[in-house]
Amino acid sequence: MGVFSDAQAQLSELFGVARPLVSGNGVRFRSGSTGLVTLYSRNLASGNLAEIAFKVKNLAAKAGQSEDSMASLIERLRLETGQAVSINTNYKWPRIGLSKKEHVDIVISAISSILHK
């Protein structure tokens, strides 16, 4: 599997089926009508094969975490992958760049652990 498809498969295990973006450059995972996570496949920072964007407020609520602790986790994971990201100017959700399978595993493991506490 590629980085994008691997990330999508693992995120689907956590959040259910993703909805393709109208733009065709990724998929969004929702809880009801609320966006949680968007996985992008195009318009990425150089070197990335995918980028994950997080709606901090909604994901924090789903995980029973504070927004600050969720934002800190996302920032820690962004630093851990070490990848630059391409922020969407319309949706300024924080992102994590993924350039290899190990990055997917790091991010999914961390998200899974906070969702299953």
Wavefront OBJ file of the C-alpha trace (Angstrom):
o trace
v 0.000 0.000 0.000
v 1.049 3.589 -0.518
v 1.270 6.197 2.216
v -2.067 7.840 1.338
v -3.994 4.568 0.997
v -2.415 3.155 4.161
v -3.315 6.291 6.115
v -6.869 6.226 4.738
v -7.325 2.567 5.670
v -6.050 3.108 9.215
v -8.064 6.299 9.714
v -11.164 4.427 8.502
v -10.670 1.947 11.331
v -10.786 4.855 13.805
v -13.410 7.123 12.229
v -15.425 5.054 9.762
v -15.845 5.625 6.048
v -14.347 8.801 4.607
v -16.126 11.127 2.211
v -14.182 12.220 -0.878
v -13.561 15.965 -1.085
v -15.345 17.760 -3.921
v -11.930 19.043 -5.058
v -10.762 15.461 -5.534
v -7.577 16.001 -3.552
v -8.398 13.859 -0.527
v -10.991 12.551 1.888
v -12.652 13.840 5.062
v -13.612 11.857 8.126
v -16.635 13.135 9.996
v -18.685 12.487 13.065
v -22.202 13.255 11.921
v -21.967 16.614 10.182
v -18.814 17.594 12.056
v -15.421 17.328 10.361
v -12.666 15.665 12.365
v -9.753 14.831 10.084
v -8.966 15.447 6.416
v -6.404 13.386 4.528
v -4.923 15.113 1.485
v -3.319 13.422 -1.519
v -2.475 16.480 -3.656
v -1.304 20.079 -3.233
v 1.158 18.901 -0.601
v 4.428 20.307 0.661
v 7.474 18.957 -1.170
v 8.438 15.450 -0.074
v 5.042 14.466 1.331
v 2.944 11.631 -0.051
v -0.026 12.662 2.118
v -0.936 15.242 4.739
v -3.411 14.913 7.591
v -5.280 18.032 8.733
v -7.073 18.098 12.082
v -10.144 20.039 13.244
v -8.731 20.408 16.759
v -11.934 21.440 18.556
v -14.012 18.581 17.151
v -11.345 15.909 17.555
v -10.657 17.037 21.132
v -14.358 16.753 21.960
v -14.559 13.267 20.433
v -11.488 12.164 22.411
v -12.608 13.796 25.656
v -9.462 15.957 25.646
v -8.906 19.692 25.965
v -8.266 21.654 22.789
v -4.852 22.664 24.157
v -3.777 19.078 24.801
v -4.998 18.036 21.333
v -3.149 20.934 19.687
v 0.000 19.993 21.635
v -0.255 16.378 20.492
v -0.646 17.409 16.857
v 2.329 19.755 17.106
v 4.453 17.035 18.742
v 3.547 14.616 15.947
v 4.283 17.243 13.287
v 7.738 17.736 14.771
v 8.249 13.985 15.034
v 7.618 13.426 11.325
v 9.737 16.469 10.538
v 7.835 17.203 7.332
v 6.833 20.636 6.098
v 3.121 21.033 5.338
v 0.976 23.026 2.929
v -1.751 24.773 4.950
v -5.072 25.279 3.158
v -5.873 29.005 3.289
v -9.624 28.314 3.581
v -9.337 25.708 6.337
v -6.380 26.520 8.541
v -6.477 23.176 10.312
v -3.041 22.142 11.640
v -1.413 19.456 9.493
v 1.089 16.671 9.726
v 3.119 15.697 6.672
v 3.570 12.027 5.818
v 6.378 10.862 3.556
v 6.694 7.212 4.604
v 4.739 4.398 6.234
v 6.470 4.955 9.584
v 4.939 8.443 9.736
v 1.476 6.959 9.246
v 2.096 4.446 12.018
v 3.327 7.139 14.453
v 0.322 9.388 13.879
v -2.329 6.643 13.878
v -0.909 5.059 17.020
v -1.029 8.381 18.888
v -4.565 9.223 17.738
v -5.782 5.708 18.496
v -4.375 5.850 22.019
v -6.237 9.064 22.906
v -9.498 7.866 21.359
v -9.419 4.565 23.247
v -8.580 5.801 26.752
l 1 2 3 4 5 6 7 8 9 10 11 12 13 14 15 16 17 18 19 20 21 22 23 24 25 26 27 28 29 30 31 32 33 34 35 36 37 38 39 40 41 42 43 44 45 46 47 48 49 50 51 52 53 54 55 56 57 58 59 60 61 62 63 64 65 66 67 68 69 70 71 72 73 74 75 76 77 78 79 80 81 82 83 84 85 86 87 88 89 90 91 92 93 94 95 96 97 98 99 100 101 102 103 104 105 106 107 108 109 110 111 112 113 114 115 116 117
